Structure formats: C-alpha cells, structure tokens
Amino acid sequence: MKFLLIFLNILCLVFGQTAWKMGLEKIELHGSIIAKLFQIVFSPLILLGFALYIIATVIWMYLLSKFPISYLYPLQSLAYVISLFVGLLIFKEAIPLTRWVGTGVILLGVYIIVK
C-alpha cells in the first residue's frame, strides 16, 4: 500500500505538470494582463493540473504522517524519470544521452533507498 500511494502521488505531480504544459501551449492570450491571467487560471487543463496537485498534496501529507521524510523525499525523484518519458512520448522531445544517463543514476539511487 505504501508504494502504491507513493507512486500515485508521483503520477499526480507529473501529470499535473503535464496538464499545465498542455494547457499553456493551447492558450491564445487576449486582452489586459488581468484578462490573460483569468484565461490561464480558468483553462480546463490548468484547472486539471491544480486538481492533481491538490490530490498529490493530500496523499503526501498522509505519507509524511506515516513514514520518515528521509525515506519518502528521495523517492519523489521518480517524478524526473516519469517526466522524461512524458517528454519523449507526449511532447515528442529529443532526449539527449546525458539525460538518459542521469535517469539511470536516479533509478539506481531509488533502488538503493528502498533496498
């Protein structure tokens, strides 16, 4: 159950950021600064990102109440790993070798922490 909640928390964070990026890429801003701010904040994808962050925060608070932060927080680095694949698969980003190597280092670190 612990790992399921940690993974759900990470997915909410990554897909919250993904929703924000997709929402910001789709917005065509018009009008005053205030009008632009409202267009951004009330965009459906931006709101989805906020909702996912709220869910992630609730899960995170529960996890913090049950487990040491020195154990939990390094596991959050899996968000970097997942976001690399989101960039590759959803946003069609070119991922340089250095990022793949860095991702491998992160995975090794997570493995050591949970062992």
N, C-alpha and C positions, 0 to 999 in steps of 0.2 A: 504493500500500500504506500509506503514511504516513497519508493522510486516512482510509482505512478503519479503521485502528487507533484513530485519534483519535476518530472517530465511534462506534466500538464501545465505547471507554472511556466516552464521554459517555452513551451509551444505558444502559450498565450502572449508572452513577451515578444517572441519572434513574429508571430502572425499579427500582433498589434502594430509592430513597426512596418510590417509588410502592407497592412491596410493603409497606414499613414502614407507610405511612399506611393502606393497606387492612387490614393485619393489626391495627393498633391500633384501627381503627374496629370490627372484628368481635369483639374480645376482650371478654368479660364477666368481670371480675376477682372472685375469691372468695378468702377466707381471709386469712392473715397476709401481711405485707409480703414475706416470702421466697416464699410460695406465689404471690403475684401476680407477682413477678419471674420465677419459673420459667414461669408461664403466658405471659408476654410473650416471654421469650427463646426458648422452645421452640415458639412458634406457627409453623406451616409458612410463613406469609407473611413473618414476621420472619426466619426462617432463610433463606428465599429472598433477602431483601434483603441479609443478611450474605454469602451466596454471591456475589451480583452485585458487592458491594463488594470481595470478595477478587479476583474476576476483573478488575475495574476497576483495582485496585492493581497487579496483576501487569502488565497492559498498560501502565499509567502508568510503572512502573519501567523497562520496556523502552523506552518512548518517551523518557523522560528520559535514558537512556543513549545515545540516537542524535541528539537534537535539542536546541537551546537552550531553556531553560525560559522565556526571554523571548518565545519564539515560541509554545510549547505552552500555557502557562498562560492567556493571553488567549482561546485557542480554547475553553477549558473553559466560557467564558461562554455557549456554545451550549446548555449544560445549562439555563440560565434560559429560553431560547427554547422548548426542547422541553417543559420543565415547565409552561410557560404553556398549551400545547396539551393536556398531560395533565390539568391542572386543568380546562380547558374541556370536554374530550371524555369523560374518565373520571369526574371528580368533579363535573361539572356546575356548576362555579364561574362566577360572573359576573365577567368580566374588565373592569375599568374602562379607559377610553380612555388614561389615563396609563400603564398597563402595556403597552398596545399600542404607544404611542409609545416607551417605554423599550426595548421589544423591537426596534423598528426601529433605534434607536440602537446597540444591541448588534450587530445584524446588519451595520450599516454599519461598525462597528469591526472586526468579524471580516473583512469584505471587505477593508478597508484592510490588515490584518495579513497576509493570505495573498497579496495582490497583489504 
